[in-house]
C-alpha cells in the first residue's frame, strides 16, 4: 500500500489499484474512494473544505440506501423497481461516496440533458425524482439539516384522461359477452372499485347496513387492498340489480366465502384477472383505445370524474352519472 501526505492535513493513499482520500472532519476520519490519484486529491480537497466549513459529510450511497429501506418496507413492488432503476443511474453518475452537499443543479441538468435525447421527459426525470424523494426523507428523519438544493426536472406534459359517458358505458356493458366481466364493468363504473378489489370480492362482502347495501372491501387470506385501506362502498340500485341477477345464477350462493365472480363447476375459483374479456367488450363497442388505457381503470376514472364534477356543481355531471 502506497500513501502520500498532504500539506493541509489529511492524506491520500493507494490500496490495490484504487486511491483513497482521508481527512478528519468534526473529529471523525472520513474516507472517500477516488479511483485514480487525481480523483483522490480532488476528494481530499472537498473533505478539507467541509472540515473548514464545519459541514458534515453525507455520502449519496448512504442517503439512497436509507430511503430504499423505507421504500422496500412500505411501497409496492413496482415502486421499488422504479426506485432501484433511479438509484442505479445516480450511483453510476456520481458514485456512492459522493457527498450530497456537493450536488449542483448544473450537474443534475447535465444528467437530464443526456437522458432527454433518447427518452421521454417522464422517463428521463426518474433519477431526479428518486433523488428528491430520498433527500426529503433524509431531512424528515434528521439525516440532513435541510434540502441541499432544489432538484431540477424536465417539464412533463400529462395527457388529460378520457372517461366514459353514460351512453358509451351502456354500449360496453351490452357488448360484453362474459358474465363476470360484465358485472366487473358495472362495479367499476358505478361503484368505483379497482380491478384487484373486484376479483377478490366474496359474497359475504355484500352487506346491508339498514340504509342500503354496501360492498365491504377488506383484507383476507394474505390479500390486502391497495394502500392497505379497507373501505365500504355504497351500491347504487342499478348495480345491485346486476349483482342480484348474477347471484340468482350462482351455483355456490350458500357458500358465503365463495368469490362473487368465479369460474369452475365443482368448486368456485376466483379469476386472477378479467383484462381480456373487458378489452374484448370495448373492442366490440368500437371505443377501444390502447393509448387511453380503455378497460376497468377507465370505468373507475369515469366514476371519479363524475364525483368531481358533482362536487364542483358542473352541469355536465348528468352525462356521466353512473346509473
C-alpha positions in Angstrom: 0.0 0.0 0.0 1.4 3.4 -1.0 0.5 6.6 0.7 1.1 10.3 0.3 0.9 13.0 2.9 -0.9 16.3 2.2 0.4 19.7 3.3 -3.1 20.9 4.5 -3.8 17.9 6.6 -5.3 14.6 5.6 -3.8 12.1 3.2 -4.3 10.2 0.0 -3.3 6.5 -0.2 -3.5 3.6 -2.6 -4.9 0.2 -1.8 -4.5 -2.2 -4.6 -5.2 -0.2 -7.8 -7.6 2.2 -6.1 -6.7 5.6 -4.5 -8.5 6.9 -1.4 -8.7 10.3 0.4 -8.9 10.6 4.2 -9.3 13.6 6.3 -10.7 14.3 9.9 -14.0 16.2 9.8 -15.6 17.1 13.1 -13.3 14.7 14.9 -14.1 11.7 12.7 -11.9 10.4 9.9 -13.9 10.5 6.6 -12.7 8.3 3.8 -13.7 8.7 0.1 -12.8 6.5 -2.8 -11.2 8.5 -5.6 -10.5 5.9 -8.3 -7.2 7.3 -9.6 -4.8 9.6 -7.7 -6.2 12.8 -9.3 -9.7 12.0 -8.2 -8.4 11.1 -4.7 -6.7 14.5 -4.4 -9.9 16.2 -5.6 -11.9 14.3 -3.0 -9.4 15.3 -0.3 -9.8 19.0 -1.3 -13.6 18.6 -0.8 -13.1 16.9 2.6 -10.9 19.7 3.7 -13.4 22.3 2.6 -16.1 20.5 4.6 -13.8 20.4 7.6 -13.1 24.2 7.3 -16.8 25.0 6.9 -17.8 22.6 9.8 -20.1 20.7 7.4 -20.9 17.0 7.7 -20.0 14.5 5.0 -23.1 12.7 3.9 -22.5 10.2 1.1 -25.1 9.7 -1.7 -25.0 6.0 -1.3 -26.0 6.2 2.4 -28.9 8.5 1.6 -30.2 6.3 -1.2 -29.8 3.1 0.9 -31.6 4.7 3.8 -34.5 5.8 1.7 -34.5 2.4 -0.2 -35.2 0.6 3.1 -38.3 2.7 3.6 -39.5 2.0 0.0 -38.9 -1.7 0.4 -40.9 -1.8 3.7 -43.9 0.4 2.7 -44.3 0.5 -1.0 -45.4 -1.9 -3.7 -43.1 -3.8 -5.9 -43.4 -1.6 -9.0 -42.4 1.4 -6.8 -39.4 -0.4 -5.5 -38.4 -1.4 -9.0 -38.6 2.2 -10.2 -36.5 3.3 -7.2 -33.8 0.7 -7.9 -33.6 1.9 -11.5 -33.2 5.5 -10.4 -30.7 4.5 -7.7 -28.6 2.7 -10.3 -28.4 5.7 -12.6 -27.5 8.1 -9.8 -24.7 5.8 -8.4 -23.3 5.3 -11.9 -23.2 9.0 -12.5 -21.9 10.3 -9.2 -20.7 7.3 -7.2 -21.8 6.1 -3.7 -19.1 8.2 -1.9 -20.2 11.5 -3.5 -21.3 14.0 -0.9 -24.9 15.0 -1.4 -24.0 18.5 -0.1 -21.8 18.9 -3.2 -24.6 18.3 -5.6 -25.3 21.1 -8.0 -28.1 22.0 -10.4 -25.6 22.2 -13.2 -24.6 18.5 -12.7 -28.2 17.4 -12.5 -29.2 19.4 -15.5 -26.4 17.7 -17.5 -27.7 14.3 -16.4 -31.2 15.3 -17.6 -29.9 16.6 -21.0 -28.1 13.2 -21.5 -31.2 11.3 -20.8 -33.6 13.6 -22.7 -32.1 12.8 -26.1 -33.3 9.2 -26.0 -36.2 9.2 -23.5 -39.5 10.9 -22.9 -39.4 13.5 -20.1 -41.4 11.3 -17.6 -38.7 8.6 -18.0 -35.8 11.0 -18.1 -36.9 12.5 -14.8 -36.8 9.2 -12.9 -33.3 9.5 -11.2 -34.0 13.2 -10.2 -37.4 12.2 -8.7 -35.7 9.4 -6.8 -33.0 11.8 -5.6 -35.6 14.4 -4.5 -37.6 11.9 -2.6 -34.5 10.5 -0.9 -33.3 13.9 0.2 -36.7 14.9 1.5 -36.9 11.7 3.5 -33.4 12.3 4.9 -34.5 15.8 6.1 -37.6 14.4 7.8 -35.5 11.7 9.5 -32.9 14.3 10.6 -30.2 12.8 8.5 -29.8 16.2 6.8 -30.3 19.7 8.2 -32.2 20.8 5.1 -32.5 20.3 1.4 -29.1 21.0 -0.1 -30.6 22.2 -3.4 -33.8 22.3 -5.5 -33.7 19.2 -7.7 -34.5 20.1 -11.3 -36.8 18.1 -13.5 -37.9 18.3 -17.1 -41.4 19.6 -17.9 -43.9 16.8 -18.3 -47.0 17.2 -20.4 -49.6 15.0 -18.9 -52.3 13.7 -21.1 -55.9 14.5 -20.0 -57.5 11.2 -19.1 -60.6 10.2 -21.0 -63.7 9.0 -19.2 -66.9 7.2 -20.4 -70.2 8.9 -20.9 -73.3 7.1 -19.8 -74.1 6.1 -23.4 -70.7 4.7 -24.0 -70.8 2.8 -20.8 -74.1 1.1 -21.9 -72.5 0.2 -25.2 -69.6 -1.5 -23.5 -71.9 -3.3 -21.0 -74.2 -4.6 -23.7 -71.3 -5.6 -25.9 -69.7 -7.7 -23.2 -70.4 -11.5 -23.6 -68.6 -12.6 -20.5 -71.0 -12.6 -17.5 -68.3 -12.0 -14.9 -66.6 -9.2 -16.9 -70.0 -7.5 -17.5 -70.5 -7.4 -13.7 -66.9 -6.1 -13.2 -67.5 -3.3 -15.7 -70.7 -2.3 -13.8 -68.9 -2.4 -10.4 -66.0 -0.3 -11.7 -68.2 2.3 -13.4 -71.0 2.6 -10.8 -69.1 1.8 -7.6 -65.5 2.9 -8.4 -64.0 -0.4 -7.5 -60.5 -1.4 -8.6 -59.8 -4.5 -10.7 -58.0 -6.2 -7.9 -60.8 -5.4 -5.5 -63.4 -6.8 -7.9 -61.7 -10.2 -8.5 -61.2 -10.6 -4.7 -64.8 -9.8 -3.8 -66.7 -12.5 -1.9 -70.4 -13.0 -1.4 -70.1 -12.2 2.3 -68.6 -8.8 1.4 -72.0 -7.6 0.3 -73.8 -6.3 3.4 -77.0 -4.5 4.4 -76.4 -1.7 7.0 -80.0 -0.5 7.5 -79.9 2.2 4.9 -78.9 0.2 1.9 -76.5 -2.4 0.6 -72.7 -1.8 0.7 -69.6 -3.6 -0.5 -67.0 -4.0 2.2 -63.5 -4.1 0.7 -61.3 -5.8 3.3 -58.2 -7.9 3.5 -58.3 -11.7 3.8 -56.1 -14.7 3.1 -52.9 -12.8 2.5 -54.5 -10.3 0.1 -54.9 -6.6 1.1 -56.4 -3.7 -0.8 -54.3 -1.0 -2.3 -52.5 1.1 0.5 -53.9 -1.5 2.9 -57.0 0.7 3.3 -60.3 -1.1 3.9 -63.4 0.7 2.9 -67.1 0.4 2.4 -68.7 1.3 -0.9 -72.4 2.1 -1.4 -74.1 0.1 -4.1 -76.4 2.0 -6.4 -79.8 0.4 -7.1 -78.9 -0.5 -10.7 -75.6 -2.1 -9.7 -77.4 -4.1 -7.0 -79.9 -5.4 -9.6 -76.9 -6.7 -11.6 -75.5 -8.3 -8.6 -78.8 -9.9 -7.6 -79.2 -11.3 -11.2 -75.7 -12.7 -11.0 -76.3 -14.3 -7.7 -79.6 -15.9 -8.9 -77.4 -18.0 -11.3 -74.7 -18.5 -8.7 -74.2 -22.3 -8.0 -72.5 -21.6 -4.8 -74.8 -19.0 -3.3 -74.9 -20.7 0.1 -71.1 -20.5 0.4 -70.6 -17.0 1.8 -66.8 -17.3 1.3 -67.1 -18.0 -2.4 -65.9 -15.3 -4.8 -68.6 -13.1 -6.3 -67.2 -13.5 -9.8 -65.9 -17.1 -10.2 -65.2 -19.9 -12.7 -65.3 -23.6 -12.2 -68.1 -26.2 -11.9 -67.2 -28.5 -9.0 -65.9 -25.6 -6.8 -65.7 -21.8 -7.2 -62.4 -20.3 -8.2 -61.8 -16.6 -8.5 -60.4 -15.1 -11.7 -56.8 -13.8 -11.5 -57.7 -11.1 -14.0 -60.5 -10.0 -16.2 -58.5 -7.8 -18.6 -59.0 -9.9 -21.7 -62.9 -10.2 -21.7 -63.2 -6.5 -20.7 -60.9 -5.4 -23.5 -62.9 -7.5 -26.0 -66.1 -5.8 -24.8 -64.5 -2.4 -25.5 -63.4 -3.6 -28.9 -66.9 -4.9 -29.8 -68.3 -1.5 -28.8 -65.8 0.1 -31.2 -64.4 2.5 -28.5 -61.2 0.7 -27.5 -58.0 2.7 -27.4 -54.8 1.4 -26.1 -53.4 4.9 -25.7 -56.4 5.9 -23.5 -56.0 2.6 -21.5 -59.5 1.5 -22.2 -60.7 -1.0 -19.6 -61.8 -1.2 -16.0 -59.5 1.6 -15.0 -61.2 3.9 -17.5 -64.5 2.9 -15.9 -63.2 3.7 -12.5 -61.9 7.1 -13.7 -65.3 7.8 -15.0 -66.8 7.3 -11.6 -64.2 9.5 -10.0 -64.7 12.1 -12.7 -68.5 12.1 -12.1 -67.9 12.6 -8.3 -65.5 15.5 -9.0 -68.0 17.2 -11.4 -70.8 16.7 -9.0 -68.7 18.3 -6.2 -67.9 21.2 -8.4 -71.6 21.7 -9.4 -70.9 21.1 -13.1 -73.9 20.9 -15.5 -72.0 18.1 -17.4 -72.3 15.7 -14.4 -75.6 14.3 -15.6 -73.9 13.0 -18.8 -71.6 10.8 -16.7 -74.0 9.8 -13.9 -73.2 6.1 -13.0 -76.7 4.8 -13.3 
